[in-house]
């Protein structure tokens, strides 16, 4: 008999989700319920009295006051994270301000920006047009600058500028309220970029960590967007991840992500059960290799399907130590998932258009693997519902190759 409920919570500060995001969030919550041995209670209803403990799967990073109202007191109460201010859940925290007199929101933490300064790319976060021009004046003399709206994801709302006119065109599209609340990031633009995903998640007694690479695809409008992640997951936390054999570039990304994660101690009230960091590596404006943490994600994100499928595999087999997990997003008609894949979404999203999302998991420390049947779910979609019940967890041994990807 289940002892609690897993509930989806939509933050009043979260952006509206597209249909495929809502469906995948639902599947994530169902998978977590299986792992914890809880009931899946659907969407959280303030008017309902739920028996037993509650575990929340929010659509976005939760603010402290929200967490208090929901009864979230520790990482054991949610899949995601809790921050004290709106800007703190975005990539705005990655860079410091232009000077001591710069505009800043209530609660701005200069100590965090100082702690991560050596593990991020050169750049600034600004909260006014005046500060944006100061930052651009320092950076444009060296080469093109990437401008990012901190609250956007999947590589969207990013523009590379090389002149004052191009900068002004971007600033005209940022509202005064948006600038004051979330700010704008100006960052050195890299060429030949690849984006690595580094993370740690814990649900119940199971903790895993991982490193991986993102891929870029073209959406139905031809724009480059996030197209999935290929992860190498290990049982245990940061120490277990650090002990894995890896090439120097990947190890450098893991070290940087861990330092960024440690710096979150500067934020009062911060807690997280899902800690994911994007690390960009490429060629800088001086034609030298650069590497830096781009942004955090303390919420259900693009890599969550792969993370949770891997975590479910670890939960179902205590002897399992290493898992490869991939999540793939493809746009357009006629896309087909490979044999053995778990299809998370396939159809025509009202906003994104026709697309396919699927997940592949491959245990790495087994000589023999058995496949198990995947049950068809709601609306004929293959889901992860039977993930824990399966006696063996397996997937296709091959996935899609990783391409350079923008930060999510």
MOSULCOR-V666305 format. One record per residue. SS is DSSP state (H for helix, E for strand, L for the rest). PSI is psi in whole degrees, 0 to 359 (* if undefined). Layout:
SS;PSI, SS;PSI
//
This chain:
L;132, L;144, L;1, E;186, E;137, E;127, E;141, E;133, E;126, L;112, L;143, L;348, L;359, L;154, L;151, L;136, L;144, L;164, H;315, H;328, H;319, H;318, H;317, H;326, H;320, H;313, H;321, H;315, H;321, H;318, H;316, H;320, H;318, H;314, H;318, H;347, L;27, L;167, E;150, E;116, E;11, E;214, E;140, L;132, L;115, L;337, L;353, L;144, L;111, L;132, L;145, L;182, E;153, E;144, E;125, E;142, E;90, E;159, L;346, L;167, L;138, E;142, E;157, H;317, H;326, H;314, H;318, H;319, H;328, H;347, L;19, L;117, L;346, L;171, H;344, H;357, H;356, E;160, L;102, L;217, E;169, E;131, E;159, L;338, L;157, H;314, H;335, H;347, H;3, L;177, H;356, H;329, H;347, H;331, L;158, L;177, L;168, L;330, L;179, L;338, L;6, L;149, L;147, L;152, L;164, L;130, L;3, L;135, L;94, H;332, H;323, H;309, H;323, H;321, H;330, H;2, H;323, H;354, H;12, L;169, L;158, L;134, E;181, E;155, E;133, E;152, L;22, L;158, H;323, H;313, H;328, H;321, H;326, H;313, H;315, H;323, H;327, H;330, H;325, L;337, L;340, L;337, L;186, L;151, E;137, E;126, E;134, E;134, L;117, L;329, L;353, L;157, L;177, L;26, L;7, L;161, L;43, E;137, E;136, E;125, E;147, L;5, L;166, H;323, H;319, H;323, H;313, H;324, H;324, H;316, H;328, L;337, L;357, L;119, L;159, H;319, H;318, H;318, H;316, H;329, H;310, L;337, L;197, E;138, E;131, E;124, E;147, E;134, L;127, L;149, E;159, E;51, E;142, E;145, E;126, E;144, E;123, E;133, E;171, E;134, E;151, E;129, E;119, L;230, L;0, E;125, E;132, E;161, E;166, E;160, E;154, E;181, E;138, E;161, E;156, E;140, E;171, E;131, L;188, L;351, L;9, L;10, L;143, E;125, E;169, E;133, E;17, E;176, E;147, E;118, E;145, E;113, E;142, E;146, E;130, L;178, L;210, H;322, H;319, H;321, H;316, H;335, L;349, L;144, L;134, L;157, L;158, H;322, H;319, H;319, H;320, H;321, H;320, H;316, H;316, H;316, H;321, H;321, H;320, H;316, H;319, H;329, H;345, H;347, H;342, H;344, L;119, L;130, L;2, L;131, E;152, E;138, L;342, E;116, E;107, E;135, E;132, E;130, E;121, E;136, E;132, E;198, E;126, L;182, L;341, L;13, L;20, L;153, E;136, E;152, E;137, E;148, E;131, E;317, E;160, E;164, E;110, L;52, L;171, L;127, L;193, L;326, L;358, H;321, H;317, H;317, H;309, H;326, H;320, H;315, H;322, H;322, H;317, H;319, H;327, H;346, L;98, L;341, L;348, L;134, L;327, E;137, E;139, E;131, E;135, E;139, E;132, E;135, E;125, E;145, E;150, L;167, L;154, L;7, L;140, L;139, L;148, L;163, L;139, L;353, L;152, E;116, E;117, E;325, E;136, E;118, E;193, E;101, E;133, L;331, L;315, L;340, E;191, E;133, E;166, E;135, E;128, E;163, E;140, E;134, E;134, E;108, E;139, L;344, L;38, L;138, L;330, L;132, L;139, L;142, L;157, L;151, L;140, L;125, L;144, E;137, L;203, H;136, H;26, H;9, L;141, E;131, L;180, L;18, L;322, L;16, L;311, L;326, L;339, L;137, L;330, L;145, L;124, L;170, L;181, L;143, L;354, L;147, L;186, L;142, L;155, L;135, L;162, L;140, L;150, L;164, L;153, L;*
//
